[in-house]
Amino acid sequence: MLRAFLISLYFSTHKILSDLKTEFLLIGLNKQLAKVHNSSLNTTHSTRNIEHLTFSDHMSSVSKSCYYHIRQLRCIRPYLDSKTAFTIASATVHSKLDYCNSLYHNLPKSQITQLQQIQNSLARAVVKALKSSHITPILRSLHWLKITGRIEYKLLSLT
């Protein structure tokens, strides 16, 4: 407790911490965090308790962004040749699916399925297929790996 007080005092006297501008993240066991909450650090503005870190917010954001771009691609798809549609799909949606996808290793199956559904929708939009058409031949024709394969490929290429 004395250590937290001294840190707070040092930062406030050297104008390093400003109550309105500074954010900090406290990581530790519940027993350790209880000591910090009883200290003199001013955490009254906004505090967040992160019990379990998940990718649910990230997945929601990626899904919204990807489906937006897929809808836009479907609108202009009748005017594009297949090579241009493939390029636009890779640049706008696949780049979002591949960004840091090595972090998706060992995610719950429901979240991997969500990403796979995005890729399936994108593939059908690129080749102008019906929603009911089987996806495996479409992915093969585009030379795209499924999401689990893409994640494994990224991990293997990094190592």
SVG drawing of the C-alpha trace seen along z (x, -y; Angstrom):
<svg xmlns="http://www.w3.org/2000/svg" viewBox="-30 -18 40 47">
<polyline fill="none" stroke="black" stroke-width="0.4" points="0.0,0.0 2.9,-2.3 4.4,-1.5 1.2,-2.5 1.0,-5.7 4.6,-6.6 4.0,-5.8 0.9,-8.0 2.8,-10.8 5.7,-10.6 3.5,-10.7 1.3,-13.5 4.2,-15.7 6.0,-15.2 2.8,-15.8 3.1,-12.5 -0.5,-11.4 -3.4,-13.6 -6.8,-12.3 -8.6,-13.2 -6.1,-11.8 -4.3,-8.8 -5.6,-5.2 -3.9,-2.3 -4.5,1.4 -4.0,3.4 -3.3,7.1 -3.0,9.5 -4.7,12.0 -7.8,11.0 -5.8,10.8 -3.2,8.5 -5.8,6.3 -7.6,5.9 -4.5,4.3 -4.4,1.8 -8.1,0.8 -7.5,-0.1 -4.6,-2.3 -4.5,-6.0 -4.6,-5.7 -7.6,-7.7 -9.6,-5.3 -13.0,-7.0 -13.4,-8.2 -13.9,-4.9 -12.8,-1.4 -13.3,1.8 -13.1,5.2 -11.8,7.7 -12.6,11.1 -12.1,13.1 -10.5,11.8 -12.4,13.0 -12.5,12.2 -16.3,11.7 -16.1,7.9 -13.4,8.3 -15.4,11.0 -18.5,8.9 -16.5,6.0 -14.9,8.2 -18.3,9.7 -20.0,6.3 -17.2,5.0 -16.8,8.1 -20.5,8.4 -20.7,4.8 -18.0,5.2 -19.6,8.5 -23.0,6.7 -21.2,3.9 -19.4,6.5 -22.7,8.2 -24.1,4.9 -21.3,4.3 -20.6,7.9 -22.7,8.0 -20.4,5.4 -17.1,7.0 -15.1,9.8 -14.2,12.7 -10.5,11.7 -11.5,8.2 -14.1,9.6 -11.5,12.0 -9.0,9.1 -11.6,6.9 -12.7,9.8 -9.1,10.5 -8.3,6.9 -11.4,5.9 -12.6,9.0 -9.9,11.7 -7.4,9.1 -9.7,8.6 -10.0,12.4 -6.3,12.9 -5.2,10.0 -3.7,11.5 -5.5,14.8 -2.7,16.7 -4.3,15.4 -7.5,17.3 -5.8,20.7 -7.8,22.6 -10.7,20.3 -14.1,21.8 -15.7,23.7 -18.6,21.2 -16.3,18.3 -14.3,20.2 -17.7,21.2 -18.6,17.5 -15.4,16.7 -16.0,19.6 -19.5,18.4 -18.1,15.0 -15.6,16.7 -18.3,18.9 -20.5,15.9 -17.6,14.1 -16.8,17.0 -20.4,17.3 -20.4,13.6 -17.2,13.8 -18.4,16.7 -22.1,15.6 -23.3,18.8 -26.5,19.4 -26.6,19.5 -27.6,23.1 -24.7,24.3 -22.1,26.5 -19.0,24.5 -16.1,27.0 -15.9,26.9 -16.2,23.1 -13.4,22.7 -11.3,25.2 -11.9,23.2 -10.8,20.0 -7.8,21.8 -8.8,20.7 -8.1,22.7 -10.9,23.0 -10.4,20.8 -8.9,23.5 -6.4,24.2 -5.6,20.6 -4.9,20.3 -2.7,23.3 -0.9,22.1 -0.2,18.7 1.2,20.4 3.4,22.7 4.7,19.9 5.5,17.8 7.4,20.6"/>
</svg>
